[in-house]
Amino acid sequence: MNARSLALLAATAASTIYGANHTIAKGLMPQVIGPYGFILLRVSGAALLFWLISLLYPTEKLDKKDFWRMLACAFFGMVLNMNMFFKGLELSTPINSSVVITLTPVLLLVLTAVFLKEPITWMKSIGIGIGLIGALVLILFGLKTQPNAPNIPLGNFFFIINATSYAFYLILVKPLVAKYSSITLMRTFFLMALLMNLPIGFSQLHEVPWTALQFSEIWKMAFVIVGTTVLTYLFNIYALKQLSPSTIGAFIYLQPVLATIFALLAGADSLTPLRILAAVLIFVGVFLSTRKQFNAS
């Protein structure tokens, strides 16, 4: 198997893990652990693992002038982003989360136009509008509640905050990626995120009945820490050595398909005509708004 095939396999593996995460993480909240406590556990575990991995690499000196940008990256990428996703997942459903998250390229396009002054064509504007209509369909006209999903519209709104926050993170981190190694950035970001998440999630983490946990609950927590947080990042870094960023970005469209399959097999969610309509609108909107980018890859 050549290097490009391995890179495609790594990117597919990352999307598969993300797809499974929608259902696996949902199954633990809030009965076993609250969403904010789960994020503190996730960030703590990832920080420890990234710092251990960093021992295998040369130490890089951080420029003091980059401190505030790094702090902002940690906040948008590992605090607001993650907490909104898990809180949304507690309130909504795995299929909704996987559909709304595909708005990230559209939101990134909007934020890039606002902050980096990149022009938006009419076609991209139409795509942005269609994608946002799809998201609003889920929030305003979808089911309000269902078993284990007490407030679906609010949860879907949190998913949009999650996607927006991650788009901010991608813009902020771009100059740092060219300056520092990925391991240096990750260990720094996750350490900062650990300190920021500590007051948010400590009480929920403290309430977890650790000695009474079942093996099935322990492995799901380990999956979120090791799989969803550490392995996916390392897989994507490996894939980026052979593939363009736009090609990697296209793999986000695998998530709704894989997440839906996992959710249906686990009996954790169901398809409805409205969800299918919303998904089609979002996919069309993302396709139109990013068509040139993906054709170029």
PADREN-419364 format. One line per 3 residues: their letters; for each residue x, y, z of N, C-alpha, C. Coordinates in nm, 3 decimals. Layout:
// residues N
a	X:Y:Z:X:Y:Z:X:Y:Z ~ ...
// end
This chain:
// residues 297
mna	0.085:-0.120:0.000:0.000:0.000:0.000:0.089:0.125:0.000 ~ 0.064:0.217:-0.097:0.149:0.336:-0.106:0.110:0.441:-0.003 ~ 0.192:0.548:0.003:0.175:0.650:0.107:0.040:0.722:0.094
rsl	-0.004:0.748:-0.030:-0.132:0.818:-0.048:-0.249:0.731:-0.001 ~ -0.241:0.603:-0.031:-0.348:0.512:0.012:-0.355:0.505:0.165 ~ -0.238:0.502:0.230:-0.234:0.501:0.376:-0.292:0.631:0.433
all	-0.263:0.742:0.365:-0.315:0.871:0.411:-0.467:0.875:0.400 ~ -0.521:0.823:0.288:-0.666:0.816:0.271:-0.729:0.724:0.376 ~ -0.659:0.615:0.407:-0.707:0.523:0.510:-0.709:0.592:0.646
aat	-0.604:0.671:0.675:-0.597:0.743:0.803:-0.710:0.845:0.815 ~ -0.736:0.919:0.707:-0.844:1.018:0.709:-0.981:0.950:0.724 ~ -0.997:0.836:0.660:-1.122:0.761:0.673:-1.139:0.709:0.816
aas	-1.028:0.662:0.875:-1.033:0.613:1.013:-1.073:0.724:1.109 ~ -1.020:0.844:1.087:-1.054:0.959:1.172:-1.203:0.990:1.161 ~ -1.256:0.992:1.039:-1.399:1.021:1.021:-1.486:0.911:1.082
tiy	-1.439:0.787:1.074:-1.514:0.675:1.133:-1.522:0.690:1.285 ~ -1.411:0.728:1.346:-1.409:0.749:1.491:-1.503:0.863:1.530 ~ -1.496:0.973:1.454:-1.586:1.086:1.480:-1.732:1.043:1.466
gan	-1.761:0.963:1.362:-1.897:0.919:1.340:-1.950:0.835:1.456 ~ -1.866:0.745:1.508:-1.905:0.662:1.621:-1.919:0.744:1.748 ~ -1.839:0.850:1.760:-1.839:0.931:1.882:-1.975:0.993:1.912
hti	-2.050:1.030:1.808:-2.181:1.093:1.828:-2.272:1.003:1.912 ~ -2.268:0.874:1.886:-2.353:0.779:1.959:-2.290:0.736:2.091 ~ -2.159:0.709:2.090:-2.092:0.660:2.210:-2.094:0.764:2.322
akg	-2.059:0.887:2.289:-2.058:0.992:2.392:-2.200:1.021:2.440 ~ -2.296:1.020:2.348:-2.435:1.045:2.384:-2.485:0.944:2.487 ~ -2.439:0.818:2.476:-2.485:0.713:2.564:-2.442:0.728:2.709
lmp	-2.347:0.817:2.737:-2.298:0.836:2.873:-2.360:0.958:2.943 ~ -2.426:1.044:2.866:-2.475:1.169:2.924:-2.627:1.172:2.931 ~ -2.683:1.225:3.039:-2.616:1.275:3.159:-2.614:1.174:3.274
qvi	-2.662:1.051:3.248:-2.678:0.956:3.358:-2.544:0.921:3.424 ~ -2.440:0.899:3.343:-2.310:0.858:3.397:-2.223:0.979:3.428 ~ -2.219:1.074:3.337:-2.135:1.193:3.354:-2.200:1.310:3.280
gpy	-2.195:1.429:3.340:-2.248:1.549:3.276:-2.158:1.594:3.162 ~ -2.212:1.670:3.067:-2.133:1.709:2.949:-2.009:1.790:2.983 ~ -2.019:1.882:3.080:-1.903:1.965:3.114:-1.797:1.884:3.187
gfi	-1.841:1.790:3.272:-1.747:1.702:3.338:-1.679:1.610:3.238 ~ -1.755:1.567:3.136:-1.699:1.481:3.032:-1.590:1.554:2.954 ~ -1.613:1.681:2.925:-1.512:1.759:2.853:-1.387:1.777:2.939
llr	-1.403:1.801:3.068:-1.287:1.813:3.156:-1.209:1.682:3.157 ~ -1.278:1.570:3.163:-1.212:1.439:3.158:-1.141:1.421:3.025 ~ -1.207:1.457:2.916:-1.150:1.443:2.782:-1.025:1.529:2.765
vsg	-1.034:1.654:2.806:-0.921:1.746:2.791:-0.805:1.705:2.882 ~ -0.836:1.662:3.004:-0.732:1.619:3.097:-0.655:1.499:3.043 ~ -0.731:1.400:2.994:-0.667:1.281:2.938:-0.584:1.313:2.815
aal	-0.638:1.398:2.727:-0.565:1.434:2.606:-0.440:1.515:2.639 ~ -0.450:1.606:2.736:-0.333:1.686:2.776:-0.221:1.594:2.826 ~ -0.257:1.497:2.910:-0.158:1.404:2.963:-0.092:1.324:2.850
lfw	-0.173:1.272:2.758:-0.119:1.191:2.650:-0.032:1.273:2.555 ~ -0.075:1.396:2.522:0.005:1.479:2.432:0.137:1.521:2.498 ~ 0.136:1.545:2.629:0.260:1.580:2.697:0.354:1.459:2.703
lis	0.300:1.340:2.720:0.384:1.220:2.716:0.443:1.197:2.577 ~ 0.360:1.218:2.474:0.408:1.204:2.336:0.516:1.307:2.306 ~ 0.501:1.428:2.361:0.596:1.536:2.334:0.736:1.505:2.387
lly	0.746:1.412:2.483:0.878:1.374:2.536:0.963:1.307:2.429 ~ 0.900:1.258:2.325:0.972:1.191:2.216:1.023:1.290:2.112 ~ 0.987:1.419:2.128:1.023:1.521:2.030:1.107:1.630:2.094
pte	1.187:1.702:2.012:1.266:1.814:2.066:1.174:1.922:2.123 ~ 1.217:1.986:2.230:1.139:2.092:2.292:1.153:2.222:2.212 ~ 1.041:2.286:2.183:1.042:2.413:2.111:1.013:2.528:2.207
kld	1.084:2.638:2.190:1.060:2.756:2.272:0.943:2.836:2.214 ~ 0.851:2.874:2.301:0.735:2.950:2.257:0.763:3.099:2.261 ~ 0.722:3.169:2.157:0.736:3.313:2.149:0.628:3.379:2.236
kkd	0.668:3.469:2.325:0.573:3.532:2.417:0.462:3.606:2.344 ~ 0.493:3.659:2.226:0.392:3.737:2.154:0.279:3.649:2.099 ~ 0.301:3.516:2.099:0.198:3.423:2.051:0.105:3.376:2.163
fwr	0.130:3.419:2.286:0.056:3.367:2.401:-0.095:3.388:2.386 ~ -0.137:3.511:2.354:-0.281:3.541:2.349:-0.349:3.468:2.234 ~ -0.279:3.451:2.122:-0.338:3.375:2.011:-0.354:3.228:2.051
mla	-0.253:3.174:2.121:-0.263:3.036:2.168:-0.378:3.019:2.268 ~ -0.394:3.118:2.355:-0.502:3.112:2.454:-0.638:3.115:2.383 ~ -0.648:3.198:2.280:-0.773:3.204:2.202:-0.798:3.073:2.129
caf	-0.692:3.011:2.075:-0.707:2.882:2.008:-0.758:2.776:2.105 ~ -0.702:2.775:2.226:-0.745:2.679:2.327:-0.891:2.703:2.365 ~ -0.930:2.830:2.377:-1.068:2.862:2.416:-1.167:2.819:2.308
fgm	-1.141:2.859:2.183:-1.236:2.828:2.076:-1.228:2.682:2.031 ~ -1.109:2.621:2.040:-1.092:2.485:1.990:-1.114:2.376:2.091 ~ -1.090:2.403:2.221:-1.097:2.297:2.321:-1.184:2.332:2.442
vln	-1.243:2.451:2.444:-1.331:2.488:2.556:-1.473:2.513:2.504 ~ -1.494:2.625:2.438:-1.629:2.658:2.387:-1.676:2.553:2.287 ~ -1.590:2.517:2.193:-1.624:2.420:2.090:-1.669:2.287:2.151
mnm	-1.586:2.230:2.238:-1.615:2.098:2.294:-1.734:2.099:2.390 ~ -1.742:2.201:2.476:-1.851:2.207:2.571:-1.987:2.223:2.502 ~ -1.991:2.306:2.398:-2.116:2.324:2.325:-2.157:2.197:2.250
ffk	-2.058:2.125:2.198:-2.090:2.000:2.127:-2.148:1.896:2.223 ~ -2.082:1.877:2.336:-2.130:1.774:2.429:-2.260:1.814:2.498 ~ -2.277:1.943:2.528:-2.404:1.989:2.585:-2.516:1.972:2.483
gle	-2.487:2.006:2.357:-2.584:1.986:2.251:-2.619:1.840:2.233 ~ -2.517:1.753:2.245:-2.539:1.610:2.230:-2.626:1.555:2.343 ~ -2.611:1.612:2.463:-2.696:1.571:2.575:-2.842:1.606:2.549
lst	-2.866:1.723:2.489:-3.002:1.772:2.469:-3.066:1.724:2.339 ~ -2.984:1.697:2.237:-3.036:1.661:2.105:-3.000:1.517:2.072 ~ -2.979:1.488:1.943:-2.959:1.349:1.900:-2.832:1.334:1.818
pin	-2.778:1.211:1.808:-2.655:1.189:1.730:-2.667:1.227:1.584 ~ -2.780:1.196:1.520:-2.796:1.228:1.378:-2.800:1.379:1.358 ~ -2.873:1.452:1.443:-2.875:1.598:1.432:-2.737:1.658:1.445
ssv	-2.658:1.609:1.541:-2.524:1.663:1.563:-2.435:1.642:1.442 ~ -2.444:1.523:1.382:-2.358:1.493:1.267:-2.397:1.574:1.143 ~ -2.526:1.608:1.132:-2.572:1.689:1.017:-2.529:1.835:1.034
vit	-2.555:1.892:1.152:-2.524:2.033:1.174:-2.374:2.061:1.165 ~ -2.291:1.964:1.205:-2.147:1.987:1.207:-2.091:2.009:1.066 ~ -2.163:1.962:0.964:-2.116:1.984:0.828:-2.129:2.130:0.785
ltp	-2.191:2.214:0.869:-2.196:2.358:0.840:-2.060:2.424:0.862 ~ -1.966:2.354:0.925:-1.837:2.415:0.957:-1.770:2.479:0.837 ~ -1.761:2.413:0.719:-1.697:2.480:0.603:-1.769:2.608:0.562
vll	-1.904:2.610:0.573:-1.980:2.731:0.538:-1.949:2.843:0.636 ~ -1.950:2.813:0.765:-1.920:2.914:0.867:-1.777:2.963:0.854 ~ -1.687:2.872:0.821:-1.547:2.910:0.800:-1.535:3.008:0.683
lvl	-1.611:2.984:0.579:-1.611:3.073:0.463:-1.659:3.213:0.502 ~ -1.766:3.220:0.580:-1.820:3.349:0.625:-1.719:3.423:0.712 ~ -1.661:3.354:0.808:-1.567:3.418:0.900:-1.439:3.461:0.827
tav	-1.397:3.382:0.729:-1.280:3.419:0.650:-1.307:3.547:0.572 ~ -1.429:3.560:0.519:-1.465:3.682:0.447:-1.467:3.803:0.539 ~ -1.517:3.784:0.662:-1.528:3.895:0.757:-1.392:3.938:0.810
flk	-1.311:3.840:0.853:-1.186:3.874:0.921:-1.065:3.881:0.828 ~ -1.065:3.802:0.721:-0.951:3.803:0.628:-0.984:3.872:0.497 ~ -1.106:3.924:0.488:-1.149:4.004:0.372:-1.143:3.927:0.241
epi	-1.165:3.796:0.245:-1.170:3.719:0.122:-1.309:3.732:0.061 ~ -1.319:3.754:-0.071:-1.449:3.779:-0.134:-1.538:3.655:-0.137 ~ -1.670:3.677:-0.132:-1.768:3.569:-0.144:-1.847:3.591:-0.272
twm	-1.848:3.491:-0.360:-1.921:3.502:-0.487:-2.070:3.483:-0.463 ~ -2.149:3.515:-0.567:-2.294:3.495:-0.556:-2.329:3.349:-0.533 ~ -2.257:3.259:-0.601:-2.284:3.116:-0.584:-2.258:3.074:-0.440
ksi	-2.150:3.123:-0.382:-2.119:3.090:-0.244:-2.222:3.150:-0.149 ~ -2.269:3.270:-0.182:-2.372:3.334:-0.099:-2.500:3.252:-0.098 ~ -2.539:3.202:-0.216:-2.658:3.118:-0.226:-2.637:2.990:-0.144
gig	-2.518:2.932:-0.155:-2.488:2.812:-0.079:-2.496:2.834:0.071 ~ -2.443:2.948:0.116:-2.448:2.981:0.259:-2.593:2.992:0.305 ~ -2.675:3.059:0.224:-2.816:3.076:0.259:-2.890:2.944:0.267
igl	-2.869:2.856:0.169:-2.936:2.725:0.169:-2.892:2.642:0.289 ~ -2.762:2.644:0.319:-2.712:2.567:0.433:-2.770:2.615:0.565 ~ -2.780:2.745:0.581:-2.837:2.798:0.705:-2.986:2.770:0.715
iga	-3.057:2.770:0.602:-3.199:2.733:0.603:-3.214:2.589:0.652 ~ -3.126:2.500:0.606:-3.130:2.361:0.651:-3.112:2.349:0.801 ~ -3.018:2.427:0.855:-2.995:2.425:0.999:-3.117:2.479:1.075
lvl	-3.178:2.586:1.021:-3.296:2.644:1.086:-3.415:2.549:1.081 ~ -3.425:2.469:0.974:-3.532:2.370:0.965:-3.522:2.273:1.082 ~ -3.400:2.227:1.112:-3.380:2.135:1.224:-3.418:2.201:1.357
ilf	-3.378:2.327:1.373:-3.398:2.395:1.501:-3.544:2.435:1.523 ~ -3.609:2.488:1.419:-3.742:2.547:1.436:-3.857:2.449:1.413 ~ -3.837:2.350:1.325:-3.950:2.266:1.285:-3.934:2.119:1.320
glk	-3.818:2.082:1.372:-3.796:1.942:1.407:-3.865:1.906:1.537 ~ -3.852:1.778:1.575:-3.907:1.732:1.702:-3.848:1.812:1.817 ~ -3.932:1.846:1.913:-3.885:1.924:2.028:-3.819:1.835:2.133
tqp	-3.873:1.717:2.149:-3.817:1.620:2.244:-3.836:1.480:2.190 ~ -3.757:1.388:2.241:-3.774:1.245:2.219:-3.698:1.174:2.330 ~ -3.714:1.043:2.347:-3.644:0.976:2.456:-3.494:1.007:2.457
nap	-3.443:1.048:2.570:-3.301:1.081:2.589:-3.258:1.204:2.510 ~ -3.353:1.287:2.470:-3.320:1.412:2.401:-3.422:1.517:2.448 ~ -3.399:1.579:2.565:-3.500:1.662:2.629:-3.527:1.798:2.565
nip	-3.433:1.852:2.486:-3.455:1.983:2.426:-3.379:1.990:2.294 ~ -3.436:1.929:2.190:-3.367:1.915:2.062:-3.335:2.050:1.996 ~ -3.430:2.147:1.990:-3.396:2.276:1.927:-3.278:2.346:1.995
lgn	-3.275:2.349:2.129:-3.165:2.413:2.199:-3.035:2.336:2.175 ~ -3.043:2.204:2.175:-2.924:2.124:2.146:-2.870:2.152:2.008 ~ -2.959:2.164:1.908:-2.916:2.195:1.772:-2.852:2.334:1.763
fff	-2.905:2.429:1.841:-2.846:2.563:1.847:-2.704:2.556:1.904 ~ -2.684:2.474:2.006:-2.551:2.457:2.063:-2.455:2.396:1.960 ~ -2.506:2.309:1.873:-2.421:2.252:1.768:-2.371:2.361:1.673
iin	-2.457:2.460:1.646:-2.416:2.571:1.558:-2.308:2.654:1.626 ~ -2.322:2.679:1.757:-2.217:2.750:1.831:-2.088:2.669:1.827 ~ -2.100:2.537:1.842:-1.984:2.448:1.834:-1.914:2.462:1.699
ats	-1.989:2.456:1.590:-1.930:2.465:1.457:-1.868:2.602:1.432 ~ -1.935:2.708:1.481:-1.881:2.844:1.466:-1.751:2.860:1.544 ~ -1.750:2.808:1.664:-1.630:2.816:1.748:-1.513:2.744:1.682
yaf	-1.541:2.626:1.624:-1.433:2.550:1.559:-1.382:2.625:1.436 ~ -1.471:2.693:1.365:-1.428:2.773:1.249:-1.337:2.887:1.293 ~ -1.370:2.952:1.406:-1.281:3.055:1.462:-1.144:2.994:1.493
yli	-1.145:2.876:1.553:-1.020:2.808:1.588:-0.933:2.785:1.464 ~ -0.993:2.740:1.355:-0.917:2.712:1.234:-0.852:2.838:1.177 ~ -0.921:2.951:1.188:-0.864:3.077:1.141:-0.750:3.122:1.231
lvk	-0.770:3.113:1.362:-0.669:3.159:1.457:-0.543:3.073:1.456 ~ -0.559:2.943:1.434:-0.445:2.852:1.446:-0.355:2.853:1.322 ~ -0.407:2.902:1.212:-0.332:2.894:1.085:-0.190:2.951:1.093
plv	-0.168:3.072:1.148:-0.030:3.124:1.155:0.060:3.041:1.248 ~ 0.002:2.980:1.350:0.081:2.903:1.447:0.127:2.770:1.389 ~ 0.047:2.712:1.300:0.083:2.583:1.240:0.211:2.594:1.159
aky	0.230:2.709:1.095:0.351:2.730:1.015:0.474:2.756:1.101 ~ 0.453:2.788:1.227:0.563:2.830:1.314:0.608:2.721:1.412 ~ 0.514:2.638:1.458:0.545:2.537:1.559:0.502:2.398:1.511
ssi	0.561:2.295:1.572:0.520:2.159:1.540:0.380:2.133:1.597 ~ 0.313:2.036:1.541:0.177:2.004:1.584:0.172:1.955:1.728 ~ 0.273:1.875:1.767:0.275:1.822:1.904:0.295:1.935:2.004
tlm	0.381:2.030:1.972:0.401:2.146:2.060:0.272:2.225:2.078 ~ 0.201:2.247:1.967:0.076:2.321:1.974:-0.030:2.246:2.055 ~ -0.041:2.117:2.032:-0.145:2.039:2.100:-0.121:2.031:2.250
rtf	0.002:2.009:2.291:0.028:1.999:2.435:0.006:2.134:2.503 ~ 0.037:2.243:2.431:0.015:2.377:2.486:-0.134:2.410:2.493 ~ -0.205:2.385:2.383:-0.348:2.414:2.378:-0.424:2.336:2.484
flm	-0.394:2.206:2.495:-0.470:2.123:2.588:-0.438:2.155:2.734 ~ -0.316:2.199:2.762:-0.284:2.242:2.898:-0.363:2.368:2.932 ~ -0.367:2.463:2.840:-0.446:2.585:2.861:-0.594:2.551:2.876
all	-0.642:2.461:2.790:-0.783:2.423:2.793:-0.818:2.351:2.924 ~ -0.723:2.273:2.975:-0.745:2.205:3.104:-0.770:2.306:3.214 ~ -0.689:2.410:3.218:-0.704:2.513:3.321:-0.835:2.590:3.306
mnl	-0.876:2.615:3.181:-1.002:2.687:3.157:-1.124:2.600:3.185 ~ -1.114:2.471:3.154:-1.228:2.381:3.175:-1.244:2.338:3.320 ~ -1.140:2.354:3.399:-1.144:2.306:3.538:-1.260:2.364:3.618
pig	-1.279:2.496:3.621:-1.394:2.549:3.698:-1.529:2.519:3.634 ~ -1.532:2.489:3.504:-1.658:2.461:3.436:-1.706:2.319:3.464 ~ -1.615:2.225:3.461:-1.657:2.085:3.467:-1.622:2.010:3.594
fsq	-1.554:2.075:3.689:-1.506:2.002:3.807:-1.620:1.939:3.886 ~ -1.727:2.015:3.911:-1.836:1.962:3.994:-1.900:1.840:3.931 ~ -1.922:1.843:3.798:-1.980:1.727:3.730:-1.885:1.608:3.729
lhe	-1.757:1.635:3.713:-1.659:1.527:3.715:-1.650:1.465:3.854 ~ -1.661:1.548:3.956:-1.653:1.503:4.094:-1.772:1.414:4.132 ~ -1.886:1.437:4.066:-2.008:1.362:4.097:-2.010:1.222:4.037
vpw	-1.917:1.191:3.948:-1.918:1.060:3.883:-1.888:0.950:3.985 ~ -1.970:0.844:3.991:-1.945:0.733:4.085:-1.836:0.639:4.030 ~ -1.713:0.681:4.038:-1.603:0.611:3.972:-1.594:0.464:4.010
tal	-1.612:0.431:4.138:-1.597:0.293:4.183:-1.712:0.204:4.139 ~ -1.823:0.265:4.097:-1.939:0.187:4.056:-1.954:0.177:3.904 ~ -1.859:0.232:3.829:-1.870:0.232:3.682:-1.861:0.090:3.626
qfs	-1.941:0.064:3.524:-1.935:-0.062:3.451:-1.823:-0.057:3.348 ~ -1.777:-0.175:3.304:-1.670:-0.179:3.204:-1.713:-0.108:3.075 ~ -1.841:-0.125:3.037:-1.891:-0.062:2.914:-1.883:0.090:2.921
eiw	-1.900:0.145:3.040:-1.892:0.291:3.058:-1.748:0.338:3.057 ~ -1.659:0.256:3.114:-1.517:0.292:3.118:-1.457:0.293:2.978 ~ -1.488:0.191:2.898:-1.428:0.188:2.765:-1.482:0.299:2.676
kma	-1.608:0.339:2.698:-1.663:0.451:2.620:-1.591:0.582:2.655 ~ -1.562:0.602:2.784:-1.485:0.721:2.823:-1.345:0.717:2.762 ~ -1.282:0.599:2.766:-1.148:0.584:2.708:-1.151:0.609:2.558
fvi	-1.259:0.565:2.493:-1.272:0.587:2.349:-1.273:0.735:2.315 ~ -1.348:0.813:2.395:-1.358:0.957:2.369:-1.223:1.025:2.390 ~ -1.150:0.982:2.495:-1.020:1.045:2.524:-0.914:1.004:2.421
vgt	-0.896:0.873:2.407:-0.788:0.822:2.321:-0.826:0.827:2.174 ~ -0.948:0.781:2.143:-0.989:0.774:2.004:-1.029:0.908:1.946 ~ -1.136:0.967:2.003:-1.193:1.089:1.946:-1.100:1.209:1.958
tvl	-1.018:1.213:2.064:-0.936:1.333:2.088:-0.793:1.318:2.039 ~ -0.728:1.207:2.070:-0.586:1.192:2.038:-0.564:1.125:1.903 ~ -0.621:1.006:1.882:-0.596:0.932:1.759:-0.646:1.005:1.635
tyl	-0.764:1.067:1.643:-0.816:1.138:1.526:-0.721:1.250:1.484 ~ -0.668:1.320:1.583:-0.576:1.429:1.550:-0.449:1.373:1.485 ~ -0.393:1.267:1.542:-0.272:1.208:1.486:-0.297:1.150:1.347
fni	-0.415:1.089:1.326:-0.448:1.037:1.194:-0.455:1.149:1.091 ~ -0.520:1.260:1.130:-0.532:1.372:1.036:-0.398:1.437:1.006 ~ -0.311:1.444:1.107:-0.177:1.499:1.084:-0.100:1.412:0.985
yal	-0.111:1.280:1.002:-0.044:1.188:0.909:-0.101:1.205:0.768 ~ -0.234:1.215:0.758:-0.298:1.229:0.627:-0.256:1.358:0.558 ~ -0.237:1.465:0.636:-0.199:1.595:0.579:-0.061:1.593:0.514
kql	0.020:1.493:0.548:0.153:1.484:0.486:0.143:1.445:0.339 ~ 0.033:1.379:0.303:0.016:1.332:0.165:-0.100:1.398:0.092 ~ -0.197:1.449:0.167:-0.318:1.504:0.106:-0.331:1.653:0.133
sps	-0.403:1.723:0.045:-0.423:1.866:0.066:-0.525:1.890:0.176 ~ -0.521:2.007:0.242:-0.620:2.039:0.346:-0.764:2.031:0.294 ~ -0.786:2.071:0.169:-0.922:2.067:0.114:-0.970:1.923:0.100
tig	-0.879:1.832:0.066:-0.916:1.690:0.057:-0.951:1.635:0.194 ~ -0.871:1.672:0.295:-0.900:1.630:0.432:-1.036:1.686:0.475 ~ -1.061:1.813:0.440:-1.187:1.876:0.477:-1.308:1.806:0.417
afi	-1.290:1.747:0.299:-1.402:1.679:0.234:-1.449:1.558:0.314 ~ -1.362:1.504:0.397:-1.398:1.385:0.475:-1.503:1.416:0.582 ~ -1.529:1.545:0.608:-1.632:1.580:0.706:-1.769:1.531:0.660
ylq	-1.786:1.513:0.527:-1.915:1.469:0.475:-1.940:1.320:0.500 ~ -1.836:1.248:0.540:-1.856:1.108:0.579:-1.926:1.097:0.715 ~ -1.907:1.199:0.798:-1.955:1.190:0.935:-2.107:1.167:0.947
pvl	-2.191:1.244:0.876:-2.335:1.218:0.890:-2.374:1.077:0.848 ~ -2.310:1.027:0.741:-2.341:0.892:0.694:-2.302:0.789:0.800 ~ -2.177:0.798:0.848:-2.129:0.702:0.947:-2.202:0.717:1.080
ati	-2.224:0.843:1.121:-2.293:0.866:1.248:-2.436:0.812:1.243 ~ -2.502:0.829:1.130:-2.639:0.776:1.115:-2.640:0.624:1.123 ~ -2.543:0.560:1.057:-2.535:0.414:1.060:-2.513:0.365:1.204
fal	-2.417:0.426:1.274:-2.391:0.387:1.413:-2.513:0.409:1.501 ~ -2.579:0.526:1.484:-2.694:0.558:1.569:-2.810:0.463:1.544 ~ -2.836:0.429:1.417:-2.947:0.338:1.384:-2.917:0.196:1.433
lag	-2.792:0.150:1.416:-2.755:0.016:1.462:-2.765:0.004:1.614 ~ -2.730:0.115:1.682:-2.734:0.114:1.829:-2.873:0.144:1.883 ~ -2.967:0.178:1.794:-3.101:0.212:1.837:-3.107:0.344:1.913
ads	-3.007:0.431:1.890:-2.998:0.556:1.964:-3.069:0.671:1.896 ~ -3.113:0.653:1.771:-3.176:0.763:1.698:-3.255:0.704:1.583 ~ -3.329:0.789:1.513:-3.410:0.744:1.400:-3.413:0.853:1.294
ltp	-3.440:0.811:1.170:-3.451:0.905:1.060:-3.596:0.953:1.047 ~ -3.612:1.080:1.009:-3.746:1.134:0.981:-3.737:1.211:0.849 ~ -3.849:1.229:0.779:-3.845:1.306:0.653:-3.788:1.447:0.673
lri	-3.819:1.512:0.786:-3.769:1.647:0.810:-3.618:1.648:0.825 ~ -3.562:1.549:0.893:-3.417:1.541:0.908:-3.349:1.518:0.773 ~ -3.411:1.434:0.692:-3.355:1.409:0.559:-3.357:1.537:0.476
laa	-3.469:1.613:0.481:-3.478:1.741:0.410:-3.372:1.838:0.458 ~ -3.357:1.851:0.590:-3.257:1.941:0.646:-3.117:1.901:0.603 ~ -3.089:1.771:0.603:-2.957:1.722:0.562:-2.929:1.755:0.416
vli	-3.029:1.735:0.330:-3.013:1.767:0.187:-2.985:1.915:0.168 ~ -3.060:2.002:0.237:-3.038:2.147:0.226:-2.896:2.185:0.271 ~ -2.852:2.128:0.383:-2.719:2.160:0.434:-2.611:2.111:0.339
fvg	-2.625:1.987:0.288:-2.525:1.933:0.196:-2.518:2.015:0.067 ~ -2.635:2.054:0.013:-2.637:2.137:-0.109:-2.571:2.272:-0.081 ~ -2.605:2.330:0.034:-2.547:2.459:0.069:-2.395:2.453:0.083
vfl	-2.347:2.349:0.149:-2.202:2.333:0.166:-2.135:2.308:0.031 ~ -2.198:2.227:-0.054:-2.143:2.198:-0.186:-2.129:2.326:-0.269 ~ -2.234:2.407:-0.272:-2.231:2.529:-0.352:-2.130:2.630:-0.297
str	-2.121:2.640:-0.164:-2.033:2.741:-0.105:-1.887:2.702:-0.109 ~ -1.858:2.572:-0.126:-1.717:2.528:-0.125:-1.679:2.457:-0.254 ~ -1.763:2.468:-0.357:-1.742:2.390:-0.479:-1.607:2.415:-0.543
kqf	-1.571:2.540:-0.554:-1.443:2.573:-0.618:-1.326:2.514:-0.541 ~ -1.334:2.523:-0.408:-1.227:2.473:-0.322:-1.207:2.322:-0.343 ~ -1.317:2.245:-0.343:-1.301:2.101:-0.351:-1.267:2.056:-0.490
nas	-1.313:2.129:-0.594:-1.273:2.094:-0.730:-1.123:2.114:-0.747 ~ -1.065:2.211:-0.675:-0.924:2.241:-0.689:-0.835:2.134:-0.626 ~ -0.893:2.050:-0.542:-0.812:1.949:-0.474:-0.800:1.823:-0.560
// end
